[in-house]
Each structure stands twice: as structure tokens, then as C-alpha cells.
Amino acid sequence: QVQLVESGGGLVQAGGSLRLSCAASENIFSMNSMAWYRQAPGKQRELVAAVSSGGGKKYSDSVKGRFTISRDSAKNTAYLQMNSLKPEDSAVYYCAAGSVFLANPRDLYWGQGTQVTVSS
């Protein structure tokens, strides 16, 4: 079973940047999809960004132009570069991996989450 460990969360002022990392326990080359989700208090978990093994990417409208997802198969790691952060970006961010790009979340492996807090 794939294990995912996120890091890089923290407290940042609005307009600042953070880079989240997701280290996988095994070769993520076999995982067609690496994705980042987030969940704010009282809200449903939502897809932030996803990247396929072929380089295809999808972003939520709320983060387009500000966030960049990438993956480094040699390091078994996925990243989420977050720029121009806003208070509404505050949430627990989860890394997820699966064999199908944009698969149902029930079919994904999940990390434990990392907190991102953006102060105004």
C-alpha cells in the first residue's frame, strides 16, 4: 500500500508563498495521478490540483494562476507551489495518489494532511 507524507504547511501572511511536498513510500511512476485536495472547517474536501504521469494538469478555478503542481518521479515526490496566498486558502491540505487521473476520491491513497493558515 502506498504511504504518503505531506510537509511544508504552516502560517503565512496574505500574499506570501508556501511549497507543499508529498513523499511517497514507493515508486510513484506507477501512480497515474498525484493530486492535492484541501478541506477548510465546515466545508467539503475539494480538489485543488492534479497531475498525471503524462504531464496533464488540472486546477480548481480558485487557484489557477497562483498554484503549480508538479511531480518528481526520481524522488517519489509531488509538490504544490502556492503563491499569492489568500486567507480563503487556509485549510488542511491532503496529498492523494491513484492509478486513474481524476479518479473518485474513494479510489485514492491519502496522506495525513498538513495545515496551511493564511493570515490577513
N, C-alpha and C positions, 0 to 999 in steps of 0.2 A: 504494500500500500504506500502510495506517495505521501510523504510528510512535507508540509510547507511551513516555513517560519518567516514571519514578517519582521521587519525592523525599519527604523528611520522616522517613526512618528514622533510627535512632540508638540510643543507650544510655539506658535509663531505669530507675529503681528500681520495684520491685513496687508497685502501687497508683497509679502515675503514668499519664500520658496522652501520646499522640502523635497527630498527624494526618498521614496519608499523602496525597500528591497524585499524580495521574496526568494529565499533559498529553498531549493527542492532537495529532497533526500536521494533522488535518483535522477537519471538522465531525463531531462525534460524534453529532449528532442522528440520523444515518442508522444508527448502531450501536444496535440494539435492546437490546443487553446490554453493560453495563460490570460488570466483576467484579474481585474481589481473591482471589487464591489465596496460599497460603503453603507453604513446604517447609522442614522442620527437618532437620538432619543425620540420615541413616539412615531417614528417613520419606518416604512418598509425598507428592506435592503434593496439597493439599486445598483445596476451595472454602471461602473464609471468608465472603464475602458477594457478592451480585449485585443489580443494579438494572436494571429495564427502562426503555425510553423512556416507558412509560405510568405509571411510578412503582411498579410491583410490585417487591417486595424479598424476598430470601431470605437467611437467615443460617444458619451452622452452629450446632448446639446449643451448642458450646463458647464461642461469643462472643455469643449472644443476650443482650440487655440491657446489654452492655458496649460493643459496637462499633456504629457507624452508618455506612452507606454512603450517599453522595449523588452527584449529578451536576449540573454547571452547563453546559448546552449553549452558553450565550453565551460561556463561557470555554473551551470544549472541554476541560473538566477534570472528573475524577471524584475523589472524596475517600473516605477511610476514617478516621473519627474513632474512636480506640481509647482507652477509659477503663478504669480499674481493671485495668491490665495485670498479668499473671501471668508468672512465669518460663517457664511452658509455652507462652506466646505467642511466645517467641523463635523466629525463623525468617527466611528470606528471603521477603519479600512481593512478589508479582508482580501487576501490573495486566494485565487482559485485556479485549478487546473483540470483539464479534461481532454478526452480524446476527440471531441467534436467541437468545432468552433461555434461559439454562441449556443452551447448546449443548455438544456434545462438545468438550473442550479442544483436540482436534486441529483444530477449525474456528475457533479464535480467533486473534487477533493478540495478541502478548505484548510486555510491556516487559522491561527487562533485570534488574529486581528491585532491591529496597532492603532492607538488613539491619535487622532490629529485634532488639535484645537487651534482655531484662528481667532485671535483677539482683535477687536475693532479699535 
